[in-house]
Amino acid sequence: MKKWLVTLLIAVGLAALFYYWSRPQPVTVTVTTVERGLVERTVANTRAGTVKACQRSRLALSIGGRIDQLLVKEGDQVKAGQLLMVLWNKDREAQLDVARASQLSAQRERQSTCIAAQSDLREAKRLTNLASKNLVSAESADVAASRAQASSASCEAAKAREVQAAATVSAAAAVLEQTYLRAPFDGAVAEVTGEVGEYATPSPPGVMTPPAIDLLTDGCHYISAPIDEVDASDIAVGMPVRVTLDAFRDKIFPARVRRISPYILDVEKQARTVEVEAELDTLPEAVHLLAGYSADMEIILASGDGALRIPSELIVDDGFVLVLDDDGYLRRRAIRKGLGNWRYTEVLEGLAEGEQIVSNIGSAGVEVGAPAKIGQNADD
């Protein structure tokens, strides 16, 4: 009997030792505390956006010709109306001089003709008065009146020729102006195509040729970026935007939505998107933007301060979090979500402020039903 009891005790001891050494070891988890803070619902661009100048004009002359004067170089700051480039135009200048000379001749002819007409009118009035007193014949008075009418008509014709000469001058000046390229607005010269002596060619319809001068505003910029079509209906003009630039990685630039494209861009092999433009707020003096910088925008659709929140990456299966129960095992707990973005999600139901949830999701052994123990707190 004693031998059997000893054997039983040994078997139980061996079984206990086997269970002790073979039982699942608790996995170490880190936890984060449910807290209150700012939560936002945002959308971001699907592909890199671009910094664009508020105004940009790829200037070209309306006619072709040899470049006679090139008055700016790349990087120059120019004012609206400033002359940038001139084609050879001696023939057109000569035509304008001829037109001005003709205009001057017409002016002198009008003066002479109209002075004579005034003299003939006075003479007709004088003879008419004398004829009424029978001091001259009525025939003489009639001849004088006819001469006065003819002179008046000649004066009016001379005035018309003067107007025609002025129009000829305007036409010649417009033809000459085609050889001048002027700045349409204040800005910076980004690129100059051509040199003095080279031939400048205008762009025929449907044929893209390099602009003579590429002009853009240097101190006014906006951001343009594509947003997925599914988010287009949620965006409105005036919404706040956070802009980040690869050129200034540590800075966030506040902006506002200024324009939403009225159509969806359908590009082959790409998701359909809508172009959204954001106007930047005042920039720090040390920041100088260049057109063409890559940029990303995060549009804030809604926000709530003081909301109960957890990191968005800790939500599993689109509505659950992992918690460590009182028995030391990992369990799923359902939550109801509110506002959220890639960083934080608002919790409407399922958690209370101060509770802790597992934060090292994805680590080896961290799964529902596994025994666990808390290691270092993720908030530390």
C-alpha positions in Angstrom: 0.0 0.0 0.0 2.7 2.4 0.9 4.6 1.5 -2.3 1.6 2.3 -4.4 1.0 5.6 -2.6 4.7 6.6 -3.1 4.4 5.7 -6.8 1.2 7.8 -7.1 2.9 10.8 -5.4 5.9 10.5 -7.7 3.6 10.4 -10.8 1.7 13.5 -9.6 4.9 15.3 -8.9 6.3 14.5 -12.4 3.0 15.6 -14.0 3.1 18.9 -12.1 6.7 19.4 -13.1 5.8 18.6 -16.7 2.9 21.1 -16.7 5.1 23.8 -15.0 7.8 23.5 -17.6 5.5 23.0 -20.7 2.8 25.6 -19.8 2.5 28.7 -22.1 4.7 31.5 -20.8 3.0 34.8 -20.4 3.9 37.2 -23.3 5.1 40.6 -22.3 2.9 43.4 -23.5 3.1 47.2 -23.3 0.0 49.3 -22.7 -1.2 52.8 -23.3 -3.7 54.8 -21.3 -7.0 56.0 -22.7 -6.9 59.8 -22.5 -8.7 62.9 -23.5 -7.4 65.3 -26.2 -7.8 66.7 -29.7 -9.3 64.3 -32.3 -9.7 65.2 -36.0 -11.2 63.7 -39.1 -9.0 64.5 -42.0 -8.3 63.5 -45.6 -4.9 63.7 -47.4 -3.7 63.8 -50.9 -3.4 60.5 -52.8 -0.2 61.7 -54.7 2.3 64.4 -54.0 1.0 67.9 -54.4 2.8 70.9 -55.9 3.6 74.4 -54.8 2.4 76.7 -57.6 2.9 80.4 -58.2 -0.3 82.5 -57.9 0.4 83.8 -61.4 2.5 82.2 -64.1 2.6 83.2 -67.7 4.7 81.5 -70.5 5.1 84.6 -72.6 5.5 84.4 -76.4 5.4 87.0 -79.2 2.5 86.9 -81.6 4.9 87.1 -84.6 8.2 85.6 -85.6 11.4 87.6 -86.0 15.0 88.1 -85.1 15.6 89.0 -81.5 17.1 92.5 -81.5 17.1 93.3 -77.7 16.9 91.0 -74.7 16.4 93.2 -71.7 16.2 90.7 -68.9 17.9 87.5 -67.7 16.8 84.6 -65.6 16.1 85.5 -62.0 15.4 89.2 -62.7 12.6 90.9 -60.9 10.3 92.9 -63.2 7.3 95.2 -63.0 4.1 95.0 -64.9 4.4 96.7 -68.3 8.2 96.4 -68.3 9.8 95.7 -71.7 11.4 92.3 -71.8 12.3 91.5 -75.4 12.3 93.4 -78.7 12.4 91.9 -82.2 14.0 93.7 -85.1 11.4 96.3 -86.2 13.1 99.0 -88.2 10.6 98.5 -91.1 7.6 98.9 -88.8 9.1 101.9 -87.1 9.5 103.5 -90.6 5.8 102.6 -91.4 4.8 104.4 -88.2 6.8 107.4 -89.1 5.1 107.5 -92.5 1.7 107.3 -90.9 2.5 110.1 -88.4 3.7 112.3 -91.3 0.5 111.6 -93.2 -1.4 112.5 -90.0 0.4 115.8 -89.7 -0.3 116.6 -93.4 -4.0 115.8 -92.8 -4.0 118.1 -89.8 -2.5 121.0 -91.8 -4.9 120.3 -94.7 -7.9 120.4 -92.4 -6.7 123.6 -90.8 -6.3 125.3 -94.3 -9.5 124.0 -95.7 -11.6 124.9 -92.6 -10.1 128.4 -92.4 -11.0 129.0 -96.1 -14.5 127.7 -95.4 -15.0 130.1 -92.5 -13.8 133.0 -94.8 -16.3 131.9 -97.5 -19.1 131.7 -94.9 -18.4 135.3 -93.7 -18.3 136.5 -97.3 -21.6 134.8 -98.1 -23.3 136.5 -95.1 -21.9 139.9 -96.1 -23.1 139.6 -99.7 -26.5 138.3 -98.5 -26.8 141.4 -96.2 -25.9 143.7 -99.1 -28.3 142.0 -101.5 -31.1 142.7 -99.0 -30.3 146.4 -99.4 -30.1 146.2 -103.2 -26.4 147.1 -103.0 -25.3 144.0 -104.9 -27.1 141.6 -107.1 -29.0 138.6 -105.8 -27.0 136.5 -108.1 -23.7 137.4 -106.5 -25.1 136.6 -103.1 -26.3 133.1 -104.3 -22.9 132.4 -105.8 -21.2 133.3 -102.5 -23.6 131.1 -100.5 -22.9 128.1 -102.8 -19.2 128.7 -102.4 -19.5 128.8 -98.6 -21.5 125.5 -98.7 -18.8 123.8 -100.8 -16.0 125.1 -98.6 -17.9 123.8 -95.5 -18.2 120.3 -97.1 -14.5 120.4 -98.0 -13.7 121.2 -94.3 -15.8 118.2 -93.1 -14.0 116.0 -95.7 -10.6 117.2 -94.4 -11.7 116.4 -90.8 -12.6 112.9 -91.9 -9.2 112.4 -93.6 -7.5 113.6 -90.4 -9.5 110.9 -88.5 -8.5 108.3 -91.1 -4.8 109.4 -90.7 -5.0 109.0 -86.9 -6.4 105.5 -87.4 -3.6 104.7 -89.7 -1.1 105.8 -87.0 -2.9 103.6 -84.5 -2.7 100.6 -86.8 1.0 101.1 -87.5 1.6 101.5 -83.8 -0.2 98.2 -83.1 1.9 96.5 -85.8 5.0 97.8 -84.2 3.8 96.8 -80.7 3.8 93.2 -81.9 7.6 93.2 -81.8 7.6 94.2 -78.1 7.2 91.6 -75.3 6.1 93.2 -72.0 5.5 91.8 -68.5 1.8 91.4 -67.8 2.4 91.5 -64.0 5.0 92.0 -61.3 7.1 88.8 -61.0 10.4 87.0 -61.5 11.8 85.7 -64.8 12.1 81.9 -64.5 13.4 81.1 -67.9 14.5 82.9 -71.1 14.5 81.1 -74.4 16.7 82.5 -77.2 19.6 85.0 -77.5 20.1 88.3 -79.4 20.4 87.5 -83.0 18.4 84.3 -82.9 15.0 83.8 -84.5 12.0 83.7 -82.2 9.1 81.6 -83.5 5.5 81.9 -82.2 3.6 78.8 -81.3 1.2 77.6 -84.1 -2.2 76.3 -83.0 -1.8 72.9 -81.6 2.0 72.9 -81.6 3.8 73.4 -78.3 7.0 75.4 -78.5 9.1 76.8 -75.6 8.0 80.2 -74.4 10.2 83.2 -75.1 10.1 84.1 -71.4 8.6 82.2 -68.4 7.3 84.7 -65.9 5.9 83.9 -62.4 5.1 85.6 -59.2 7.9 85.2 -56.6 6.1 86.1 -53.4 2.7 84.5 -53.8 2.1 80.7 -53.9 -0.6 78.2 -53.3 -0.7 74.4 -53.0 -2.5 72.1 -55.5 -2.9 68.4 -54.7 -5.1 65.5 -55.8 -7.7 64.1 -53.3 -9.5 60.8 -53.8 -12.9 61.2 -55.4 -14.6 59.4 -52.4 -13.6 62.3 -50.2 -14.5 65.1 -52.6 -18.0 65.6 -51.3 -16.7 66.2 -47.7 -14.4 69.1 -48.6 -15.6 72.7 -48.6 -13.9 76.0 -49.4 -12.5 77.6 -46.2 -11.7 74.4 -44.4 -8.3 74.5 -42.5 -5.4 72.6 -44.0 -2.0 71.5 -42.7 0.7 71.6 -45.4 4.0 69.9 -45.2 6.9 70.3 -47.6 9.8 68.0 -48.3 12.0 71.0 -48.4 11.0 72.0 -44.9 10.5 68.7 -43.2 10.2 69.9 -39.6 7.6 72.6 -40.4 3.9 72.6 -40.7 2.3 75.4 -42.7 -1.3 76.4 -41.9 -3.5 77.0 -44.9 -7.2 77.2 -46.1 -9.0 75.5 -48.9 -9.4 78.1 -51.6 -10.7 76.2 -54.6 -12.1 72.7 -55.4 -12.0 71.6 -59.0 -15.5 71.3 -60.5 -14.7 68.0 -62.2 -13.1 64.7 -61.4 -9.7 64.0 -63.1 -9.7 60.6 -64.8 -6.2 59.5 -65.7 -5.6 56.0 -67.1 -4.2 53.5 -64.6 -4.7 56.0 -61.7 -7.4 56.5 -59.1 -9.9 59.2 -59.9 -9.1 62.4 -58.0 -10.2 66.0 -57.6 -7.7 68.8 -57.6 -7.9 70.9 -54.4 -6.1 74.2 -53.9 -5.0 75.6 -50.5 -4.0 79.1 -49.9 -1.1 79.4 -47.4 -1.3 81.7 -44.4 1.5 84.1 -43.6 4.9 82.4 -44.0 7.9 82.9 -41.6 10.4 85.3 -43.1 13.1 82.6 -43.2 10.9 80.4 -45.5 11.1 81.2 -49.2 9.0 79.0 -51.3 9.8 78.0 -54.9 7.2 77.0 -57.5 7.5 73.3 -58.1 8.3 72.2 -54.5 6.5 68.9 -53.7 3.9 69.3 -50.9 1.3 67.3 -49.0 -1.9 68.6 -47.5 -4.1 67.3 -44.7 -7.5 68.8 -44.8 -9.3 69.0 -41.4 -12.9 68.0 -42.1 -14.0 68.1 -38.4 -12.4 68.3 -35.0 -13.3 67.8 -31.3 -11.2 68.9 -28.4 -11.3 67.0 -25.1 -12.5 63.8 -26.8 -11.8 60.3 -25.3 -9.1 59.0 -27.7 -6.7 56.2 -28.4 -4.0 55.8 -31.1 -5.6 54.7 -34.3 -3.1 51.9 -35.0 -4.2 50.1 -31.9 -7.7 49.3 -33.3 -7.9 45.8 -34.7 -10.6 44.2 -37.0 -12.0 47.7 -37.5 -13.7 48.1 -34.1 -11.9 46.2 -31.4 -8.9 46.7 -29.0 -6.9 44.3 -27.0 -7.0 44.5 -23.2 -5.5 42.4 -20.4 -8.3 40.9 -18.2 -8.2 40.2 -14.5 -7.2 36.6 -15.2 -4.1 37.6 -17.1 -5.3 36.8 -20.6 -5.6 39.0 -23.6 -9.2 39.7 -24.7 -10.9 41.7 -27.5 -13.2 44.5 -26.5 -15.6 46.2 -28.9 -15.6 49.9 -29.1 -17.7 52.5 -31.0 -15.6 55.0 -32.9 -16.2 58.6 -33.5 -13.9 61.1 -35.3 -10.6 59.8 -36.3 -7.5 60.0 -38.5 -4.3 58.2 -39.0 -3.1 59.3 -35.5 -6.0 59.3 -33.1 -9.5 57.8 -33.0 -12.3 59.0 -30.8 -13.9 56.4 -28.5 -17.7 56.9 -28.0 -18.3 53.6 -26.2 -16.4 50.6 -24.8 -13.6 52.3 -22.9 -13.3 54.7 -20.0 -10.7 57.4 -19.4 -7.7 56.0 -17.6 -8.1 52.4 -18.8 -5.2 50.7 -20.4 -5.1 48.9 -23.8 -2.4 46.7 -25.4 -0.1 48.8 -27.5 2.5 46.3 -29.0 -0.1 44.7 -31.4 1.7 42.6 -34.0 4.5 41.4 -31.7 5.1 37.7 -31.4 2.6 36.0 -29.2 0.4 39.0 -28.7 -3.0 37.5 -29.7 -6.4 37.0 -28.3 -6.5 34.3 -25.5 -2.7 34.4 -24.8 -1.5 34.8 -21.2 0.2 38.0 -20.8 2.0 40.3 -18.3 2.6 44.0 -18.5 6.1 45.2 -19.3 7.1 48.8 -19.9 4.2 51.2 -20.4 4.0 52.6 -23.9 3.3 56.1 -22.4 6.6 56.1 -20.6 
